[in-house]
Amino acid sequence: MADHAARMPRAAAPVIAAEGLDLVYRTADGPVHALRDVTLTVNRGEFVSFIGPSGCGKTTFLRCVAALETPTGGRLSVNGMSPDEARRARAYGYVFQAAGLYPWRTIEGNVRLPLEIMGYPRAEARERVARVLDLVELGGFARKYPWQLSGGMQQRASIARALAFDADILLMDEPFGALDEIVRDRLNEELLRLWDRTGKTTLFVTHSIPEAVYLSTRIVVMSPRPGRITDVIESPLPRERPLEIRESPDFLAVAHRVREGLRAGHGDL
């Protein structure tokens, strides 16, 4: 029996592991409890969306993963390391709500910027930039400036910048929230194709129930402050998802459960 157990493959360690995570901000008006007792694991290759009302800790959790915030309690590991160690190991790319492109640099120059900071050789940086611009379908816009591109194209350039150094993890903080519905639908489709091609472990913050259900392998529903997880929903949807799947019974059932989880979170106040 012991010999058989020794031959059994070990379960892969989670990419993100949070246990009893707390974060309290100290302010002049007293403590603000941004996160309370958040326990969650994210496995390699998952697409996990976080949804909840404003101020529920969705972005705060991503910032903890990225070592931009320091939890005041509990434990958090990223690729088996502390978040700060993972940051130094370049374990993730971060896509913010605004594209954050420098207007005086071309799209190619914006995408190349993190590679310049990291000291990549010029030829390798050029090859990486060309590859990720093609990946997000901006290969013909390398010499354009941000102001010459639409909002959706600028966000795609921001995603390309986060992918340029080929990190295993992609952190996305409501990247499509300011875009109109038609552009958002198209970028949702493109993001799913990108995730399928790259296999990146993706953490995605959104306020949109349809977006969360359409994109995700799992949906994490969070309550108003103090931010707590009220439900974690496994998606029954197939990996290939045309936009029309949003009219399917499975999709509508998951969306209903997300909506009920959001209502329950408000009821716990």
Secondary structure by P-SEA (a helix, b strand, c coil): caaaaaaccccccccbbbcbbbbbbbccccccccccccccccccccbbbbbbcccccaaaaaaaaaccccccbbbbbcccccaaaaaaacccccccccccccccccaaaaaaaaaaaacccaaaaaaaaaaaaaaaccccccccccccccaaaaaaaaaaaaacccccbbbbccccccccaaaaaaaaaaaaaaaaacccbbbbbbccaaaaaacccbbbbbccccbbbcbbbbbcccccccccccccaaaaaaaaaaaaaaaaaaaac
